[in-house]
Amino acid sequence: MNKKILSFLISVTLLFTACISIPSEKKSVEKNLDAVEALSAKTAYEFNLAYDSKNHQLTGTMKATITNCSGDSWNKVVINDWATTPYYAEKKYPDYAPTDFSNTTITIAGEKIPVVMQRQNNLTSLEADAKKDIPDGETFVFQTDFVIHIPNFEYRYGYSIKDGVERVALGNALPVLALYKNGEWITHSYVSDGESFNSEVADYDVTFTCPPEYEVVMTGIPEVVDSTYHCVENCIRDFTIMLATHHTTYVEDYNGLLITVLGNSDCAADLPKFAEQTKTMMDFYTKLVGPYPYDSIDICLLDLPAGGMEYAELVICNTEQAFETPQALAHELGHEWFYLSVGNDEFSEPWIDESITSYISILYMESLGYDMTDSYVKKEYEKYYDICGSVSAMTDDKYYRMSAYSYGPTFLRNLNELMGDKAFNAALQEIYNTYIFKQADTQGVLNIFRKHSKKSIEDLICRYFKEK
């Protein structure tokens, strides 16, 4: 039986036994890729994946049916391979190697063309010469086989073995079509502190197989037969898989939302606590920003060196931090609204996802009675930071963290105080409704705040956006 369904039935029984009331049905959001406007490409991925636990490799095939919606004619296809980066190469992590691609073809107007993937200087991106034009509006098929060499590195992507427990994080491991914008392909260099990801939403059909000793969670709600997981999900920005030995899951249906918490078997009794936290957070953000568009959310408690990481319908949190305070989980879940639903260029304009997410998670913590004063930058130190700089322009990791996680929220707090809660919250909701499944940018976001504010916000913008 499907592990999630089994856990779900147990949880429902417990809920009714305890006479816990179920709130009204959650609002639904249409997830129809054809109805989403302003995409540069509409892509339907089919992945067939298998985890080789002996060699720590992910072997797979990808078939991507892509419609060029960019307004331009393409003569090449560019793929982002986030599993291959200069960062991993420089660190020389055991088992790491660039992803191997083979048997790559592009089928245009019924003609299947063998192509070669040429890795670019940043290592992360690869180009395939289409050998003929792909006009705007044309639908074509890109297919390739690949072997991903997973590094021995305990982070958002990598595997680790500690005290006989293996954890495998496959965050942003799958190759995906690069975003095409303003006549060029976006291929940012990978950064270890912060993000450089930027993808259009797409439809995914993923089949994943692994040895039976692993507990597996992934984007969406998979059907499980033995140790093969099959999931179909629409309008998502990425697809992520986490697996671990000696781990267990707690699963509960909450008002039509399937919540799964993955944790070490030793802390199985504590997992319902994180499901309860998730409920209050999801409700808070739904009321503040707008309805969550998906039917599931996974919480993965792993021993990461950092606080956590966000993916479509799945977040990772450092186990120790999660037990200490709900802030890390609140932040990562906030990203389900800003970046995973409302997209943006995380490398060029990190404030849109990181600062807005940080601020709404601060509001959540304050709603619980926490004093969050230390989350903001004191006025005498504001001169050292700038909101709108790209990740590459920031002088060091500390500057990035202060700018994205403290200085940006300081701007938003002052903006909130100037506008008042009613106008500020209305602006947040319009930003969400305008850009859900699309790509937000700085001017578009600021213009919506301008629209809802009865007072001029230009002085604040000039004060915090020094480059604008």
Secondary structure, DSSP 8 states (H G I E B T S, - for coil): --HHHHHHHHHHHHHHHTT-------------GGG--S-SEEEEEEEEEEEETTTTEEEEEEEEEEEE-SSS-EEEEEEE-TTS-HHHHHHT-TT-EEEEEEEEEEEETTEEEE--EEE-TTSSEEEEEEEEEE-TT-EEEEEEEEEEE--B--SSEEEEEETTEEEEEETT-S-EE-EEETTEEE-----SSS-------EEEEEEEE--TT-EEEESS--EEETTEEEEEEEEES---EEEESSEEEEEEEETTEEEEEEEEGGGGGGHHHHHHHHHHHHHHHHHHT----SSEEEEEEE--SSSEEEETTEEEEEHHHHHH-SHHHHHHHHTTTBTTTBB--TTT-HIIIIIHHHHHHHHHHHHTT---GGGS--GGGGGG--SS--GGGSSSHHHHHHIIIIIHHHHHHHHHHHH-HHHHHHHHHHHHHHHTTSB--HHHHHHHHHHH-SS--HHHHHHH-TT-
